[in-house]
Amino acid sequence: MFYAFIYQGHWYEDVEYGSYNGNKTQLNPFFYGVKLEHKPKQYTYQSDAVSANTHVGKDFFEHLHQYRVEWEPPKKDGTGGYLKWFLDGQFLFGVNGDTLKLTNTKIPDEPMYLLMNTAVASSWGFPKPCPEGCKCTCYECGNPECTCGLPDGFCENFPASFEIDYIRAYQAKNDPKQNVGCSTVDRPTDRFIKGHKKNYMNTEEGQKEPLLPVRSGGAYCNKDTHCGYPTKGRCFASKCVCEEAFTGPRCLSHFGFDDNPPPPEEIEVSRYEFLPAFTTMLIFAGVAFVAFMGLFVIRRRRDVEKYDSLPTNDGSLLSGGMVQVMQQPNSGNGTYQREGGAPFNPMGAVEQKTVTYCVIDQRMVS
């Protein structure tokens, strides 16, 4: 049983906030409705991270505490589901799936993994504005030029350790919404990565596959402790050699495996699936051919009509693209006679000469 209150006047008004030992949980303004500038420009985006903060005291730096997250995935239509956070059994913060309808989003249902870390950033708990006489361009303990922008007593906390006693994951039995695995039937992550390989590869380093095999040992070493000795590995011939249950270049990681591997799938594409596209291409090619031939025929007809309309010397129209002109004898100047005079035939008539001309662009060429 827990108690929760709701902030009114916020973008998501139905988000639930709780408290821990009297300290109320409050909305985290960071990354909430803020435009995050990145380079190149296409990586700039408007953030909408819904989160909350709960104040903790000195005890959290000296003793272990129990944190819990409840994740109920949504239905297949995207409705329902929730996320709830608890600290030592006390409710802190909760987001219901129906609340996210405002931005057409939903409770996540993609395959995910747990990341347990502690983050330090200059945007959280550091003096603002930058102290006078300090550039705040670097933050480094032990460097006099880089400590002026750090909070008082900050460097006294280092070195520090982040210790985790145990992590346990529970799943509801026979619940179709709770599918465990890196690539499930409804969310085939494996297929997505194969279809977008370039997004998961460092091409600048010559990577040709998105998921590289995990190295088991092989890192340079000069003593066993570099390889997790005595339980994880040992150093042999300046190379780490891992025990059976550990892996990684220095044998520092547990040899994990997917106990619920993605279902095998053979994607078969029927030849009939290509018929609509092929038919469309065929029709388009046919229409283009008919249109081309139509334009060609129309242009040829216009050219023929243009040539047929050329006038002759006697005022009549030519009947075709070729014309024969009969040279007739001239009565005085011999303009149409051969050089040296044309011979006479027995009948006493001047020999006739036939010349063939071709009509091209309204000009006659012999």
Residue, then its C-alpha position, 0 to 999 in steps of 0.5 A: m500500500f502506498y500513497a501518491f500525489i499528482y502535480q497539476g498544471h504540468w504537461y503530463e498531469d497524471v504522473e504520480y509522485g510519492s515520498y521517502n521518509g517525508n521527502k517528497t519526490q519532485l519532477n526532474p526538469f533536466f531533459y524535460g522539454v529541452k532542446l539538446e543541441h548536437k553536432p552534426k545538426q541532424y542529431t539535435y532533438q527536443s528531449d521529453a524525458v519524464s523523470a523525478n528526483t528524491h532527496v537522499g541523505k548521508d546514510f545512502f553513502e554509508h549503507l546499502h538500500q533496496y531499489r525496485v522498478e516495476w515495469e508492466p508492458p502495454k498491450k499490443d495496441g499500445t494502451g495500458g502498462y506502467l512504470k513505478w519506482f520504489l525505495d526501501g519499499q516506499f513508492l517514489f514515482g509512477v507513469n501510467g501508459d494512458t498518461l502518454k497519449l498526449t504525445n502519442t507515445k506509450i510505455p516501452d515494450e522493446p527488448m532492453y537491458l539493465l545498466m547500473n551506473t553512477a553519473v557525474a556531470s557539471s550540470w548537477g550540483f556545480p556552482k552556477p554561474c561560474p565563480e569569478g576568475c574561473k573559466c570553468t573549461c575543465y574539471e579535474c581534481g589535483n589540477p589547480e587550473c581545473t578545480c575552481g569550478l568544482p563544488d567545495g569538498f568535491c574532490e574529498n569524495f574521491p576515490a569512491s566506489f559504487e557497490i551493488d550487493y545483488i540484482r534480481a529480476y522477476q517475471a509474471k508467469n503466463d503473461p503474454k505481455q512479458n516476453v523475455g529475450c534480446s529478440t522476440v517474435d513481436r520485436p525482432t531486434d535481430r532482424f532489425i539490426k541485420g537490416h540496418k547494419k551501417n547504423y551499428m558499425n564503426t566504418e571508420e575503423g573498417q568494421k564490416e559486421p554490426l556485432l563483433p564476437v566477444r574476445s575470450g582472453g588475449a589481452y597483454c599481461n605480466k602478472d595473474t592479477h591483470c586477468g582476474y586471478p584467482t577466480k576469473g583467469r590467469c596470465f600465461a605467456s603474457k596473454c590472459v587465459c580465462e576460466e570457463a565461466f568468464t570471458g572478455p580480453r582480461c577475463l573480467s566478465h561473466f560468460g553470459f548467454d541468451d537463455n531465450p535466443p531469438p526464434p529461427e526464421e527463414i524469410e521466404v519471399s514468394r515470386y508472386e509478391f513481385l508481380p504487382a511491381f513488375t506489372t507496374m513497370l511493364i505497363f509504364a514501359g509500354v505507355a512510354f513506348v506508345a507515347f514515343m512512337g506517337l510523337f515520332v509518327i506525328r512529327r513525321r506527318r508534319d514533315v511530310e505535309k511541310y514538304d508536300s506543300l512546296p510550290t513548283n515553278d509553274g505554280s503547282l504543288l509538288s506531289g512528293g519529296m523527290v522531283q524530276v526536272m526536264q531541262q528544255p532547249n533554250s532559244g538563244n543563249g545556250t544556257y541549258q546546253r552542254e559545254g561545247g554545244a549539245p549534239f543533234n539527234p537524227m530528228g534534228a531535236v536538241e538532246q534532253k537531259t534529266v536531272t534528279y533533285c531532293v527536297i530538304d528543308q524547302r531547298m532543292v539539292s541535286 
